[in-house]
Every structure is written in structure tokens, then in C-alpha cells.
């Protein structure tokens, strides 16, 4: 890997002497004094913050190409922060997060110091995930050939049909106030079309509470706004589309993902502009999937208007190699330049059902190391507090997914998009036998 910027040579200009070829020919000469040494830039302290209770079990930082140093947490006002003072203009953060069913996720992000802060997340929507609850309800105003969806929070979604009964249970709703969206779906020309919507704001009720009836024939319901989407870059695949609401408390997929279609021009349904609050955004996305890869394109907006959305090129599979095979696997992935992906590159490695190791590199970091996306699982084995069980072990099958991201939106789970922001991404996956 190219030499780090932090330790790059700082040449101090010496004086220039005008040397005569013969002393007899010299009438004068002058020596220029060297300038003062260049003062190193001051340290840049970076804080990576997490919701209390959702912080990683273990965090380490790397300054330039220096050693990995463990960071201890600081708890202030319910927010857990890890910090490091960087001397270099690039570095890394490694975190070990816990998941359900004994899942271990070891994540490494390489970026500029300011970019590393994006590894944290303090959005209330995610902070309340641990306080999940279930809300009950009933749907009215749908016919036998229609169905309804009720969605809320981040990942709570249920579908209701008359044939299955009009009652529903909205499960895994995060704690705190959240928006709820109900949609009535009617089949039209083989596609699912939203015909009525209900939007309820700041719903904050105890677990197992029964909600007022979602009556799509009542005064609470309204017609969605509709516009036309033109898709570019479809190729031989049949993309699916969907729409989300992003509010202060919720990220809700409310427009159903219709059955995949090869149509380049198609309608989409969204919330009317007058139903949005200040700060609300909507997101229109398209996706394709094959047995080996997928492509996504997304645009954030407020007013639903006719739009063109271009799917990115298929991801070229990186060249994989092994930086080290024992005592732990340290895979390396080299990506070739692709214009559609100008934000970041990443690889997710999985062994078994519960061990994950991810490596991500931002475009800024790559630019500081010769412009190459060379993603190597680092040698963390000597870092205090590291459990070898988190690392990749030889002799076991390795499932890997490579991904690239482009567009105008920064990388990070806690990043808030803006009106007009775009994001493009693509992924490829494969499995290799035990190494």
C-alpha cells in the first residue's frame, strides 16, 4: 500500500549556492537561507457517537498506517462516545457489534477523520429499536379484490385482506412516537396501485393497544399523489420500485414494491406535498436482482413530480486474494474504477450463520492512497480486548458480498439525506470453499 500521508516526506528547502566554475571568474555569490520547518497540522479529534445501549462492544482506531488503538467509551446524557485524536488526514475505525442469536459483526471503515464519525448513529429512530412493541387494529373500506398495508417506524409492516380477516397486529414497532401510514391497494393492469392513504402522526401508545379503525372509505383517508417514473439502464432485468416516507421519527416503506416489470415508464404513488411536515422527505427507489447480484437507484424529494431514475452499471467483481491465511484469514479485495460508484466500496464476509466481518473504504481515503480501492481485512490480533472468535478462521466456507456506492449522499447509517440527494449502489455475491 502507498506510504501514508501522515508520514509522507516533509522536505525542507535548503539554500541555493551559486557556485562559480572558477573563483577568478566570480565577482559575487549569494546563499539563500532555508525557510523555517513546516509546522505539522494540529491533531483532529474525532468523536463517534451511538445511542446508549446500542454502542459497539469494542472500538479501535488507526491513525494513518499506524497501529490499531483501542478506545474506551464515554457516556454523557444517554449518548455513548468514542474519540481519537488523529495526526494524519486518513484513518480507520474498527467496531464489534452484537446481534441477536449470538451474531458477531466486526466492521472496519477507512476514511478521512471526519468521515469516520459517520460510523456512529444517534438518530432517535434507531435509538428506540430496542423498545419494540405491537399495536393492534382493524381495517375497513376495502373490497374483496383489494388489500391494505399498515406500516410504521422503521421495519414494521403488515398486510391485511378481507379473506384473512380485517384485523392486524403491527409488530416490532420501536418505542417512542412514530408515524403510521395505511394504504389501500387495488390491482390495475397487473400492477399494484395505491388508491387511498391514511397518515397518522406521532403515534405513541403502550404495547398491545388497539388503534382506531383504519377506514379507507372515511374522512381520514385521502388520495395519493401520482406521477410518472422513467427508468434508464434497465438492461435485461425487470426492476421493482417503491416509495418511502422519511420523517423525524420514521422511515416507512408505504408504496408497495410491485411485481417486477420491464416497463421503462410507469406510474408511482407518493404523499401529496401538503401532507408533509417541514423536514419530511420521500424516497423513490428502483432495484433489480439476479442470482449473483443486484442494482439500486434512489432519489430523495418532497414534491412528487415526473422523474427519471438511472440504474447504475452492474458491479464488476473485485479481484480477491489473501493477505494472510493463518492463524486467521485476512482477505483482500481490489476494485477496478467504475464511474457510477464515486462514494465508497465495501466487502462483507460471512462464516456460518453468526460471524460477519465487513470492510468499507471511502472515496476520500482511496484518493489519498493512490486512488485504488484495495480493501484488506486488517491485522487486529494484537489490539487489546479483541476476541479471536470475531475474526475469520481458515478451513471454513466463506460467503462474500462486494458492494459499491455512488451519488451525492454521504456514507453512514445515521446520515440524513436532503431534497434532491441521490444514491446508486450495486452488489455481487459468491461463496468460496474452506481456505
C-alpha positions, 0 to 999 in steps of 0.5 A: 500500500502507498506510504501514508500521508501522515508520514509522507516526506516533509522536505525542507528547502535548503539554500541555493549556492551559486557556485562559480566554475572558477573563483577568478571568474566570480565577482559575487555569490549569494546563499539563500537561507532555508525557510523555517520547518513546516509546522505539522497540522494540529491533531483532529479529534474525532468523536463517534457517537451511538445511542446508549445501549446500542454502542459497539462492544469494542472500538479501535482506531488507526491513525494513518498506517499506524497501529490499531488503538483501542478506545474506551467509551464515554457516556454523557446524557444517554449518548455513548462516545468514542474519540481519537485524536488523529495526526494524519488526514486518513484513518480507520475505525474498527467496531464489534457489534452484537446481534441477536442469536449470538451474531458477531459483526466486526466492521472496519471503515477507512476514511478521512477523520471526519468521515469516520464519525459517520460510523456512529448513529444517534438518530432517535429512530434507531435509538428506540429499536430496542423498545419494540412493541405491537399495536393492534387494529382493524381495517375497513373500506376495502373490497374483496379484490383489494388489500391494505398495508399498515406500516410504521417506524422503521421495519414494521409492516403488515398486510391485511385482506378481507379473506384473512380477516380485517384485523392486524397486529403491527409488530416490532414497532420501536418505542417512542412516537412514530408515524403510521401510514395505511394504504389501500391497494387495488390491482390495475393492469397487473400492477399494484396501485395505491388508491387511498392513504391514511397518515397518522402522526406521532403515534405513541401508545403502550404495547398491545393497544388497539388503534382506531379503525383504519377506514379507507372509505372515511374522512381520514383517508385521502388520495395519493399523489401520482406521477410518472417514473422513467427508468434508464439502464434497465438492461435485461432485468425487470426492476421493482420500485417503491416509495418511502416516507422519511420523517423525524421519527420514521422511515416507512416503506408505504408504496408497495414494491410491485411485481417486477416489470420491464416497463421503462415508464410507469406510474408511482404513488407518493404523499401529496406535498401538503401532507408533509411536515417541514423536514419530511422527505420521500424516497423513490427507489428502483432495484433489480436482482439476479442470482449473483447480484443486484442494482439500486437507484434512489432519489430523495424529494418532497414534491412528487413530480415526473422523474427519471431514475438511472440504474447504475452499471452492474458491479464488476467483481473485485479481484480477491486474494489473501493477505494472510491465511493463518492463524486467521484469514485476512482477505483482500479485495481490489476494485477496478474504477467504475464511474457510477460508484464515486462514494465508497466500496465495501466487502462483507464476509460471512462464516456460518450463520453468526460471524460477519466481518465487513470492510468499507473504504471511502472515496476520500481515503482511496484518493489519498492512497493512490486512488485504488480501492484495495480493501484488506481485512486488517491485522487486529490480533494484537489490539487489546480486548479483541476476541479471536472468535470475531475474526475469520478462521481458515478451513471454513466456507466463506460467503462474500458480498462486494458492494459499491456506492455512488451519488451525492449522499454521504456514507453512514447509517445515521446520515440524513439525506436532503431534497434532491440527494441521490444514491446508486449502489450495486452488489455481487455475491459468491461463496468460496470453499474452506481456505 
